[in-house]
Amino acid sequence: MSEPGRADVVVANQHSRASIRPLLTLEPAALEGLADVLVDCVDGGASVSFMHPLSRERALAFWQGVVESAAAAERVLLIAEDDAGVCGTVQLVFAPQENQPHRADVSKLLVHRRARQRGVGETLMRAAEAAAREHRKTLLVLDTANDAAERLYERLGWTRLGTIPNFALWPRGGSCATTLYYRELKPTHSGA
């Protein structure tokens, strides 16, 4: 049986090969790679909580906090790696409320522009769902301001709730809407 949060998966196609794994410790190379992915996404115009320009120092500090939260079992941090290093990431953030032990938020699905259109985002999402099942989470929620991500979530069976106008800012300014999604997972039953 795998340890909770462990979701090693390999996706291969004609364009790339990426492996997915959880990150629980402050691995310098992985942190640098995560910072590269975040800076690249913000540079590319993704509305992912940061404004442009995003400094490497700020990106590194963000990821250090995320890894510390993962080490404290507050979330699962998954990273995708290919031959060039970290190329994507996603987080499963456990609901801290006592009355929501079954719920988690999917957060920061990020794929470096060099690795897009190669199945990395889909594989990360499938790994996040597998990790959710391992942690006995049966309800996942997320939000996005990205049309391509919306198509991915809907293809994977997520239910669209609606759109909130003027929810956040684009990295270079100007407001953007966000679309909310949820996905119910069937609980896994182990023989007792």
N, C-alpha and C positions, 0 to 999 in steps of 0.2 A: 504494500500500500504506500502511496506517495505521501510525503509530508504535506500538511495544509499549505496552500498557496503555491505548491510546486506544480508548474504547468509547462514542462519542457515539451515543445512541439517543433517540428521542422516543416516548413513550407518550401516547396521547390517548384519552379516552373521554368519556362524557357528563358526568362529574363534574370532571375536571381534566386538565391538560396538564403533564407534567413532562419535563425533559430530563436525561439522565444524562451525566456527563463525569468524567474523572479530575482529581484535584487534586494538583498537584506542587509548588506554591509556597504560601507563607504569605500568601494573599489575606485581608485583614482581614474583609471582609464574609462570605466563605465560612466562615472560622473562627468568627465570631459565630453564623452560622447552624447550624454543626455543634454548637456549644455549646448552642444552643437545643434542637436535636433531642435531644441526650444528656440534658440536664436534664429535658426533657419526658418522655422514656421512663422515667427513674428516678422522676420524680414520679408517673408512671402505674403504677408497680409492676413494671417490667421488671427482671429479674435480669441485668444487663449489666456486672458487675464493680464497681459503685459502690453505696455506701449512701446513703440519704436522710437529710438533705437534701444534695444535691450542689451545691456553690457554682459559680458561673460561672467563677471564677478557676481552680478545679480542672479544670473541663470544658475551658476554653481551653488550659490547660497540657497536658492529655491530647492534644488535637487537634494542638497544635504538635508534640509528639513524633511523632505519627502522620504528619503531613505531612513532617517531616524524614526519617522512615524511608522514605516513598514517594519522596522526592527522592533518597535513597541507593539506590533500586531494590531495597529489601528487601520491598516490598509495592506493591499498587495500591490507591489510595483512590479510590472512586467516590462522587460526590455526585449526588443528584437535586434539581433545582430546578424550582419552579413560579412562578407570578406573585407569590407572597408571599416567595420566597427558597428557601433550602435546606429541603427537606422530608424528606430521607432520605439514607442512606449505607450502604455496605458496603465491606469490605476483603477483599483477597486477599493473604494473608500467605505469602510463599514459605518453604518449609522450609529452615532454615539448614544442615541436615546434609548433608555431602558425598555420602552414599549415597542421598539422596532428592531429586535435582534435578527429578524428575517430579511432586512433590507440593506442594500449598498448602492452607492453612486458610482457610476462609471465616469472617470474623469481623465482629462488630458490624453485623449487618443491623438497622438502626434506621429507623423511619418515624415522623415526628411524628404525633401523634394527629389533627391537622387534615387529614392527607393519607391516612389509612388507608382501606382498602376501595376504593381507586381504581387498583389495579394497580401501584403504585409499588414495593412489595416484590418482586413477581414480575419487574418490569423490571430492578430492580437485580440480582437473582439471575441473570437471563439475561445481563446485561452482565458480571457477574463471571465467568460461565462463558466468555463470549467472550474476555475478557481472559486467562483461564487458557489457552485454546487459543492465543492469540497468543504467550504466553510458554512454549508447549510443555509445559504442565502437563497430566497425564493422570489424576491422582487428586486429588480434593478431599475434605476432611473438615470437619465442623462439629459444634457442639453447641448445644442449645437447651433452654430451660426454658419454652417458650411453645407452648401447644396450637395456636394459629392458625398459628404458624411451622411446626410439625410438619406440618399439613395442606398448607401451601404446598410444603414440601420434597418431600413424598410425591407431590403432584400434578406436580411438576417432574421426577420420576424418581429422586430420591435414595433410597438404601437405608438403612433403619433398622437399626442394630446392636443397640441395647438402651438401657436406662436405668440410670443410676447414682444410687442414693438419697443424699440428704443431701450433694449435691455442692457446693452454694453456699448463700448466704443470699438471701432476698428483700430488697429495698432497705430495708424497714421492720422487718426481723428475721424469724426463722423460717427453717428450712432448706427447700431445694427440691431436687428431683431434676433431672438433666439427661439429655437423650436425645442419643445420638451417631448421626450419619449420615455416609455417604460417597457419592461419585458418581464413577464412572469415565467419563472423556471419551475419545472416539475421537481419536487423534492426527490432526492435519491434515498432509497431505503436499503440499509445494510441488514443482513441477516443477524438476528440477535439470539 
